[in-house]
Amino acid sequence: MVEELIRPLDPEAPRTMRLPWVVETAPYARRTMVEDLRMLEVPPTVVDEAEIVVAELVSNALKHARPLPDGGLRVRWKAKGGVVEVEVTDGGGPTVPRPAPVTLWSTSGRGLRIVRSLAHEWGVTEDKTGRTVWACLGGPSRRRSH
């Protein structure tokens, strides 16, 4: 079951979705976030980059991590002044997310390299409930403490 996007009255407040641990989650998250960012009048280039990044982060979570205790994952984003911060939280996994080495013949493993190339900043945080991979697009993040 998909928990509907929470659209707060404040356009700069974070938006959050709790999504099921299924493959269809990635395109749903992507479409919903893009629609919201367009409504917030985020520059089209930043929307395009955020679309790619959220799809990669959700796909990576589904492939390499475990669900949150409720059986799903959380996608959250916020936009302010043309800067978009995107984060995907899952239940963690056996390895720490990092870009794979460049290989000529590999058919996978490019997701975090793509995120790194598009994001102004990106990172990984962990706590007792799970792991969050975040990226900031369109300018610097306010996450300096992480």
C-alpha positions in Angstrom: 0.0 0.0 0.0 1.3 3.5 -0.9 1.0 6.2 1.7 0.0 9.3 -0.2 2.4 12.2 -0.5 2.1 14.6 2.4 1.9 18.1 0.9 2.3 20.6 3.7 1.0 24.1 3.4 4.5 25.5 3.5 6.0 24.9 0.0 9.5 24.7 1.4 8.6 22.0 4.0 9.8 18.4 3.2 7.5 16.1 1.4 7.4 12.5 2.5 6.1 9.2 1.1 6.2 5.8 2.6 6.2 3.2 -0.1 6.0 -0.6 -0.4 9.0 -2.7 -1.0 8.1 -3.6 -4.6 9.7 -2.8 -8.0 6.9 -0.5 -9.0 7.9 1.9 -6.2 10.8 3.4 -8.2 8.7 4.8 -11.1 5.9 5.8 -8.7 8.3 7.8 -6.5 9.9 9.4 -9.6 6.6 10.5 -11.1 5.2 11.8 -7.8 8.3 13.8 -7.0 8.6 15.3 -10.5 5.0 16.4 -10.4 5.5 18.0 -7.1 8.7 19.8 -8.0 7.1 21.1 -11.2 4.2 22.5 -9.1 6.9 24.2 -6.9 8.4 25.8 -10.0 11.8 24.2 -9.6 14.0 24.8 -12.6 13.5 22.1 -15.3 17.1 21.0 -15.3 17.1 20.4 -11.5 13.8 18.5 -11.8 15.3 16.3 -14.5 18.4 15.6 -12.4 16.2 14.9 -9.3 14.1 12.4 -11.3 17.2 10.4 -12.3 18.6 10.5 -8.7 15.4 9.4 -6.9 15.0 6.5 -9.4 18.6 5.4 -8.8 18.4 5.7 -5.0 15.1 3.8 -4.8 16.3 1.1 -7.2 19.5 0.7 -5.2 17.6 0.4 -1.9 15.3 -2.3 -3.3 18.3 -4.2 -4.8 20.9 -3.9 -2.0 19.1 -3.2 1.3 16.4 -4.4 3.6 13.0 -2.8 4.2 12.3 -0.6 7.1 10.6 -2.3 10.1 7.2 -1.4 8.5 8.1 -3.4 5.4 8.7 -0.5 3.1 10.9 2.5 2.4 10.7 6.3 2.8 11.3 8.9 0.1 11.6 12.4 1.2 12.4 15.7 -0.6 12.4 19.4 -0.2 12.9 22.3 -2.5 14.0 25.8 -1.7 15.4 28.5 -4.1 16.0 26.0 -6.9 17.9 23.6 -4.7 16.4 20.1 -4.2 17.4 17.6 -1.5 16.2 14.0 -2.0 16.6 11.2 0.4 15.7 7.5 0.5 15.6 5.6 3.8 15.6 1.8 4.0 16.4 -0.7 6.6 20.1 -0.9 5.8 22.1 -3.6 4.3 25.3 -5.6 4.5 27.5 -3.0 2.7 27.8 0.8 2.8 26.5 2.5 -0.4 29.4 3.8 -2.5 30.0 4.2 -6.2 31.3 1.1 -7.9 34.6 1.2 -9.7 34.5 2.0 -13.4 34.4 -1.1 -15.5 34.1 -1.3 -19.3 31.9 -4.4 -19.5 29.7 -4.2 -16.4 25.9 -4.1 -17.1 25.1 -2.7 -13.6 26.7 -0.8 -10.8 26.6 2.7 -12.3 23.8 4.1 -10.1 25.8 5.9 -7.4 28.3 7.1 -10.0 25.3 8.7 -11.8 24.1 10.2 -8.5 27.6 11.5 -7.7 27.9 13.1 -11.2 24.5 14.9 -11.0 24.5 15.9 -7.3 26.2 18.9 -5.8 26.6 16.8 -2.7 25.5 13.4 -1.6 26.0 11.2 1.4 24.9 8.3 3.6 23.7 8.5 7.2 22.8 5.6 9.5 20.9 5.3 12.7 19.2 2.6 14.7 16.2 2.5 12.4 17.9 2.3 9.0 20.1 4.0 6.4 19.4 7.2 4.4 21.1 8.0 1.2 20.7 11.6 0.3 21.6 13.9 -2.6 21.4 17.7 -3.1 20.8 19.0 -6.6 21.0 22.6 -8.0 23.3 23.9 -5.3 24.8 23.3 -1.9 22.9 21.5 0.8 22.1 22.6 4.3 23.4 19.3 5.6 26.8 20.5 6.5 26.6 18.7 9.8 26.4 15.2 8.1 
